[in-house]
Amino acid sequence: MKYYLLSVIQPSEGAPPSAEALADIVGSLELFHQELREAGAWVFAGGLHGPESATVLRPKGEEVLAADGPFTEGKEYLGGVCVIKAPDLDAALDWGRKASRATTLPIEVRPFLHPADER
C-alpha cells in the first residue's frame, strides 16, 4: 500500500462560493471522506487558511528567519490536503477524481517517495 497526497488547488482570484454552494461542497466532502474511511483508504484530510496566514521559515547560516506570508504570489494556492492509502496510482487517481467532484476544484495527485510498508 502506498500513500498519496491529494492537493486541493484553490484559485486566488474570483469570488468565493455562496454560503449555500459552500454548504453543498462541505456535504459532498463529508460523503467523500466517509467513503474513504469505509474503503480503508483514509489517513488524514483538512482545509487550509489562505496563504496570507502563512509564516515562511528560511535557514540562513546558523539562524532560521521568519517572514509573514508566502514568498511568491500565484493564481492558485494550496487550499487543502488529503492523505490516502491506495494500492497504485490508478486507484489514487480514482480517489482524486472523486475529490475533484466533491470540492469542485482541481486536485493534484502525488505519491510519497517511499511506500507506506517501508516505514
C-alpha positions as CSV (number, residue, x, y, z in Angstrom):
1,M,0.0,0.0,0.0
2,K,1.3,3.5,-0.9
3,Y,0.5,6.9,0.5
4,Y,-0.7,9.6,-1.9
5,L,-1.3,13.3,-1.4
6,L,-4.4,14.8,-2.9
7,S,-3.8,18.6,-3.0
8,V,-6.8,20.9,-3.4
9,I,-5.9,23.7,-5.8
10,Q,-7.7,26.9,-4.8
11,P,-7.9,29.8,-7.1
12,S,-6.6,33.1,-5.6
13,E,-8.8,35.2,-7.8
14,G,-12.6,35.3,-8.2
15,A,-15.5,35.3,-5.8
16,P,-15.7,32.6,-3.2
17,P,-18.7,30.3,-3.4
18,S,-22.0,31.5,-1.9
19,A,-22.9,30.2,1.6
20,E,-25.4,27.8,0.0
21,A,-22.9,26.5,-2.5
22,L,-20.2,26.1,0.2
23,A,-22.6,24.1,2.3
24,D,-23.2,21.7,-0.6
25,I,-19.4,21.4,-1.1
26,V,-18.9,20.6,2.6
27,G,-21.6,18.0,2.5
28,S,-20.0,16.4,-0.6
29,L,-16.6,16.4,1.1
30,E,-18.1,14.7,4.2
31,L,-19.5,12.0,2.0
32,F,-16.2,11.6,0.2
33,H,-14.3,11.3,3.5
34,Q,-16.8,8.7,4.7
35,E,-16.3,6.7,1.5
36,L,-12.5,6.8,2.1
37,R,-12.9,5.6,5.6
38,E,-15.2,2.8,4.6
39,A,-12.7,1.7,1.9
40,G,-9.8,1.8,4.4
41,A,-8.1,4.5,2.3
42,W,-8.5,7.3,4.8
43,V,-5.4,8.7,6.5
44,F,-6.0,12.4,7.0
45,A,-7.7,15.4,5.4
46,G,-8.0,19.1,6.2
47,G,-8.6,22.5,4.7
48,L,-6.1,25.3,5.0
49,H,-6.3,29.1,5.6
50,G,-5.2,31.3,2.8
51,P,-1.6,32.0,2.0
52,E,-1.8,35.3,3.8
53,S,-1.9,33.4,7.1
54,A,1.4,31.6,6.4
55,T,4.7,32.1,8.0
56,V,7.7,31.1,5.9
57,L,10.9,29.8,7.8
58,R,14.2,30.0,5.9
59,P,17.6,28.8,7.0
60,K,20.3,31.4,6.9
61,G,23.6,30.2,8.3
62,E,23.0,29.2,11.9
63,E,19.7,31.0,12.2
64,V,16.2,30.5,10.8
65,L,14.5,33.6,9.6
66,A,10.7,34.0,9.8
67,A,8.7,36.0,7.3
68,D,4.9,36.6,7.0
69,G,3.0,35.2,4.1
70,P,4.3,33.3,1.0
71,F,7.4,34.4,-0.8
72,T,5.8,34.2,-4.2
73,E,2.3,35.0,-5.4
74,G,0.3,32.9,-7.8
75,K,-3.1,32.5,-9.4
76,E,-3.6,29.4,-7.3
77,Y,-2.6,28.1,-3.9
78,L,-2.9,25.0,-1.7
79,G,-6.3,25.1,-0.2
80,G,-6.4,21.7,1.5
81,V,-4.9,18.3,1.6
82,C,-6.0,14.7,1.9
83,V,-3.6,11.9,2.5
84,I,-4.8,8.5,1.3
85,K,-3.7,4.9,1.1
86,A,-4.0,3.2,-2.3
87,P,-2.5,0.2,-3.9
88,D,-1.4,2.0,-7.0
89,L,-1.6,5.3,-9.0
90,D,-4.7,4.3,-10.9
91,A,-6.6,3.8,-7.6
92,A,-5.2,7.1,-6.2
93,L,-6.4,8.9,-9.4
94,D,-9.9,7.4,-9.0
95,W,-9.9,8.9,-5.5
96,G,-8.6,12.2,-6.9
97,R,-11.4,12.3,-9.4
98,K,-13.9,11.9,-6.6
99,A,-12.2,14.6,-4.6
100,S,-12.4,16.9,-7.6
101,R,-16.1,16.3,-8.0
102,A,-16.6,16.8,-4.2
103,T,-14.6,20.1,-4.0
104,T,-15.5,21.4,-7.5
105,L,-11.8,22.3,-7.7
106,P,-8.7,20.8,-9.4
107,I,-6.9,18.1,-7.4
108,E,-3.2,17.3,-7.8
109,V,-2.4,13.6,-7.0
110,R,1.1,12.9,-6.0
111,P,2.8,9.8,-4.5
112,F,5.0,10.0,-1.4
113,L,8.6,8.9,-2.1
114,H,8.5,5.7,-0.1
115,P,5.7,3.1,0.1
116,A,3.9,3.0,3.4
117,D,5.0,-0.5,4.2
118,E,8.7,0.7,4.1
119,R,8.1,2.8,7.2
